[in-house]
Amino acid sequence: MKLRLLLPLVATVALLGLLFVGLGMNSRDLPSPLVGKPAPAFALEALEDAERLVTEQDFIGEVALVNVWATWCSTCRSEKPLLMELAQGGIPIHAFNYRDEREAAVRYLGVSGNPYRTIAYDPRGDAGIDWGVYATPETYVLDAEGVIRYKRIGPLSRQLLLDEVLPLVEKLRAEQLRAAQQRKNEARRVAQS
């Protein structure tokens, strides 16, 4: 009889404990199962040219950022000056325009500037699902081979760039240079044999 009364109390305490732990987690720190894996394949129209197809191959070949944004996203607008600075500083940035209206996005970029080299238009969020997009903005760092090395949910800040993103970009660029030098040395050795 007493056990029957204690069971609901124990279940309630356990549920409250789980809720307490869950509410204490930072949603920006959610682990991404894609980090360390190749960028998911996609084929979408380019935002500014519906006749041109953009795929994951357009994002690959050098260390780059991939930013997921939309015109209706106010935090996307607030991080855009930082993206403009990064692009002007020589960091390639590609993008998904996510669940947006094409005309509004093109007009927005025309007025406020465009930090992106390539923009895939994802009006239904199809590629976003494959890339594990939780919300906008999100930013990924891809290495030169197209492997996702970092994911940030939420807006970038100057401090986050200085502490996490830029050091990783520099590290990946150094790795890319070392790998290119090793390939060159190996080709030289083979040619001399």
N, C-alpha and C positions, 0 to 999 in steps of 0.2 A: 504494500500500500504506500509506504513512504517513498519507495523507488519510483512509483508511478508519479508522485508529486515532484520529485527531484529531476526527472528527465526533462520536462519542459524548461526548468530553470537552467540546467546545464546546457541545453541546446541554445537557449537565448544568450547566455554568457559567451558561448563559443562564437555565435553569430556576431555579437557586438565586438568581440575581439578581432574577428576577421575584418569587419567594417572599419574599425579603428586603424588597423594596420594598412588597409587599402587606402583610406582617406589620407594617411600620412605620406603616401608615396607621391613623388613628383612625376606627373605624366610626361614631362620632358625627358625623364630618365628611363623611359620604357625601353627595354632592350629590343633591338631589331634583329630578327633572324637573318636579314640580308647582309649585315656587316660581315665582310670576309668572303662574300660570294659575288659572282659576276652579276652585273646589272641585268635585271630582267629584260627580255626581248619585248619590243613593241614596234608597231608601225602606225604612225598617226600623220595627219596632214600638218604641214608647217602652219603656224599661226598666221603669218603674213602672206602665204601663198598656198592656197588650198590644192593647187596642182602638184605641189612638191611633197614627197613623202619623207618623213623623218623617222629614223629608227635608232635603236641604241648605239649602232655603229657611228652615228654622227656625234655621239658624246665621248667616243673612245679615241685614244691615240696620244693623249697628253693628260697630265694631272689637271683635273677640272672640278668645278662645283656644278651641282645640278640643283636648281631652286624650283620649288613648287609654289606657284602664286596665282592670285586671281584679283581682278579689279574690285570685287566686293569685300576683299579682306583688308581691313584697316591696318592690321599689323604688318601685312605685306608692304603697304605704302610706307610705314614707318621704318622698315629695314632697307628700303630701296636706296637711300643715299649711301649706305655702306656698300651695297652691291655695285653702285656706280663707281665708288672709289676703288674697289677691288678690280673691276674691269679696266679702269683707267691705269691701274698699277700692273696690268699684264696677266691677271688671273682669268683664265677662260671660265665663263659661266654659261651653262646651258639651262634650259627650263622646260617645265610643263606648265602651260596655262590651263588651270584646273577648274572644271565645271563653271565655265565662264561664257560670256557672249563674245564671239570673235570681234565684232565691230567695236564694242566697248574696250576690249583689250588693245586692239590696234590703235584706237584713238588715244587711250591712256599713255601708251608708249610714245606716240607721236608728240604728245604735249610734255611729258615729264622725262623723256630720255629712255634709252634702251641699253641696259648693261649686258644683254644676252647675245651670245653668238648664234645659238640655235634655239628655237622655241617650238616644241611639239604642242599642238592644240588638242587637249583632252577634255572635250565638253561633257562627256558622260562619266569621266573618272575611271575609265577602263584600265589605262596604264597605271593610274594612281593606285588602284587595288593591287595590281601585281607588284608595285614598288612598296607596298605597305604604308601608303599615306594615311595618316590619322587625321590631319587637319592642315590648313595652310596658315602660315608658310612652313615649309620644311626644306632643309638643305642637306644634301649629300656631298661627300667628297669621293671622287672616283680616282683610282690610280690610272696610269697610262694604259693598262690592259683592260680597264673597264670593271675592275673589282671595287665594290663599295667598301670604303675603309672607314666611313664615319657617317652618322645620321643625326641631325638635330631637328627635333620637333619644336616649332615655335620660332619666333624671330631671332635673328642674329643680333648681337650687340658688339660694340667695339671691344669690350673686355673678353668676350667669348672668342672673337676673332684672334685677339692677341694671345690668349691662353691656350686655345685648342686648335682652331682651324688653320691659322697661318703656320704654326710650327709643324703641323701634320703635312700641309702642302709642301713646305720646304723639305721635309724628310722624304716624302714621296718623290719629289723632283730629284733629290740627290740619289735615291735608289735607281731612278730611271736613267740618270747619267752614268752611274756605275755599270748598270746592265748594258747600256749602249757601248761603253768602253770595252767591256768584256767581250761582247760580240765582235767588235772591231779587232781586238787582239786575237781572238780565235780565228777570224777570217784571215788575218795576216799570217798566223802560224800555218794554217792549211795551205795558203798560197805559197809559202816558202818550202813546204814539204815536197 
